C-alpha cells in the first residue's frame, strides 16, 4: 500500500487502512486536511457541491473511552478559514427540526442523545451505509461514508437543568458536535461531570483559534453549537461564541454546525 505524506493525496480507503494499523501519526499531523464535497439537502438547506476541507483534530483521541485506531476529523475549513455550516434561519428560532438548531422546541430535555440535531440533522438515527434522508450524513461523499467509524461520546443525555453526575452517559455516533471541554479544556457552563469522560482535542490544545466563520460568508464570525447541555437551565445548550469563548443559546435557535467524525 502506497501512502502519500500529503493527507489530501490519499483516498479515504487508504486513510482508513493506515488508521486501522495505528500508523496515522507516522505519516500525518494534527491540522492536516482532506477535501470533501457536501452535496444534497440537509434539513431545509441544500448544499450544491460545497467543497470543504475536513481537518485532523487528533489521533486516537481519548481512546480508552472512545475507541482505538481512529483519526478524529472536523468539518471543516474553506480556503483555510475555520467554518461552521449555517442555514438561512441562522440567528433566529424556529419550529422545525429541519433548521440548524438543537431542538425544534425550546428545551434541552433528553440532552445530546435525544436532540433533533443528533438524530435528525446529523443523521445518527441511521448509519453511514443507510443514512437518513435529509441528514448531513447522507450529504457526505460515499467514499468517506464507506470508512467512517462509530465513536463513543460522553455527554449529558438527560438535560432538564440539574447538574447531576449520573446524567453523563454514552452515545454511539458517526457525526458529533464537540463538547465544551473538547474545545476549551475547561468547564464553564457544561455539566461538571462531563470533563471526567472527555479530553480536549489536540488541535485546540495547540492554541488554534476556536472562532468559526459562516461557510457562506467567511468574513463573518458565527456561533457554533456544542453538544453539551447548559447545566443550570432546562432550555439551553452550550456553544462557541463569535470570539471563540464558551457561550450558550436557547435550544431552538439556529446556529452554526461544525461536526466531527472518525475514520
N, C-alpha and C positions, 0 to 999 in steps of 0.2 A: 504494500500500500504506500503510495507516494503522498507525503504530507507537505503542503506549502507553508512556510513560516508566516506568510501573509494570510491571516484568517479568511479574508473575503474571497481568496482564490480557491478555497476548498468547497466541495459540495457539503450539504448538510449530512449526507450519509457518511462522508469521511470524518467530519467533525464529531459525529456521534460515535464512530468506532474508536477514535482517539480518546474521547471522553470515557468510554466504557473500559478502556485499557488503563485508565488512570494516568495518561501521559499528556494531558492537555497543557499543563503548565510548562512542559518541556518545549513546546512549540509556540505558545501564545501567551499574551499578558492581559491582565485586567485593563479594561478600556478598549481593547481591540474590537473591531466592528465587522459585521456581516450584513450585507444589504438584503432586505426582504421587500416584497411588494404586497401591500394590503389592497384587496380588491373585493368589493361587494358591499351589501347592506349590513350595517352594524346598528341595530335599533332603527332609529329614524334617520340615520346618517348613511349616505352611500359614499364609499371611497372608490375612486376610479384609478386603479393602478398607482396608488400612492407609494412612492419609494422612500423607505425609512431604514436607517441603519440600526440593527439590534447590536447592543454593546455588552461586553462581558462585565458582569457585576462581581463575580468571584468564582473560584474553583473549589468544588467540594465544600461549599458554604454550609456551616453548621451541620456537617454530615452525620453526626451521631443521631440527630433528630430528624433531619430532612432527607437523608439518603446519600449514599456514597457514589462516587464516579459520576458526578453531574457538573456541567458547566451552567452557571446561572447567568442568564441574559436579561436585558431590559429593552423594551421598545419605548423610546429609542432616541435617535438623533437624525436631524435633517441638515445637511451641509455643515455638520459639526455642532449644530445647536441642539441642546438638550430639550426635548419637546414632550408635550402631552397631547394626546388626541382630544379634540374638543368638538362639540356639536353646535348647531345653530341656536340652541337654548342655553348656551353657556352663561352662567351668572344669574339664571332665573330658576324658579321652582316649576315643577310640572306634575302631572297626574298620570304619567305613563312610564312604565318600566323601560320604554324604548329610548328614553333620554339618558344622558351620561350622569346619572345620579345613583346614589347608593340604594335608595328605595323610592318607589313611586309615591308613597305616603311618608309623612314626616315622623319617622320612627327608626330607632336602631334596634328594636326588638328582634331577636334572632341573631344579632351580631353579624359577623362576616359570613358565617355559614349560611344563614337564612336570607342574605341580602339578594335583591334582584341583580345587583351589579355582578356578584359572583356567579349566580346560577344562569341568568338570562343574557346579560350584555356580554360578559366574558365567555360564557358557554360551558361552565363547569358542570352543568347538568348532563352533558354529553361527554364524548371522548374525542381525541383528535381524528380518529378514523370514522366517527359518527357525530360530527359537531352539530349543535342545534342551529337551525336556520335563523339568520339574522344576528348571529353572535360574532364577536371578534375572532373566536377560534375558527369559525367557518370561513372567515375572510383571509386567513393566513395561507401562504402557499402550501401546496400539497406535499412538497418535498420536505418542508420543515415539519409539518404535522406528522409525517411518517416516522419521525425520530424523536418527537417530544416525549419527555419522561414525566410521569407523575411525581409530584413533590409533596411531602408532608409539611404543612404550615400550622403554626400555633397562633391562635388569636382568641379574643373574646367572642365566643359563639353563642352568647345568651343575650347580652345587651340589657337595656332597661334602667341604666343609671346607677347601678350599685358596683362599687369597687371590690368585687368578690373574687378571690383567687381561683375558686373552682370553676368560674365561668370560662377560664382559659383552657381550651381543648383543641384537638387537631382536626384538620380537614385535609383531604387529598385533592390537590388542584393541578391543573395544567397551565392555566393563566392565573396569575395572582397579583394583587396590588401589594406593594411593600407596606410593612408596618411602620409606625412612628419610630420604633427603636432601630429597625433595619436601615432607616435613613440616617438618624441622628446619633445613635449610640447612647441615647439618654431618654428617659421617660419624662414627658411634660404633662400630657393630657390622657394618655392611654391607660388601660388597666395596669396597675402597678406590678402584677404578676406576669404580664406578657414577656417582659425582658428576661425572665428566668428561663424561657424556652427559645429565645431568639438571639441573633448575633447581628451586629452592624455589618453591612456589606463592605467588602474591601474597597470597592470603587469610591464610596463616600467616606470611608475611614481615611483614605489617602488625601482627603481635603478637596475633592472635586465639588463643584457647585451643585447645590440641590435645587436651584431655581429652574423651573420648567417654563417653556415658552409655547404658545399655541402653535400647533402643527401647521395651521393655515395662515399664521401671521407671526412669523418667527422673531419679530422685534417686540412682541407683546408678551409680558410675563403672565403666567397662568397659575391659578390654584390647581393643585393636583391631589386627588384623593389618596388616602391611605386606607388600609383595611381595618385599622384599629378603631374600636368604639371609644368615644369620649367617655371616660369612666364615671363622670358625675352628672350625666344627663341622659334622658331617655330618647332624645331625638337627634343626636349629633354624632358624627364620625370625625375622626382626625383627618387632616390634610397637610400638605406642604404649602406654605404661603408664598406669595409672589416675591418675597425677599429671601426665600429659602429656609425660613424657620418653621418650627412646629406651629400649627394653627388648627382650626376646626370650622365646620359648617353644618347646617341642617341637612339631614339625610336626603331630602327631596330637591336639593339644589343641583343643577348640572355644573360639573366641574371637569377639569382635565383628567384623562385616564392614561396612565403610564405603567402598563403591566410588565411583570417579569415572567419568564418561563425557563424550563430546564431541558438540556439536551445531554 
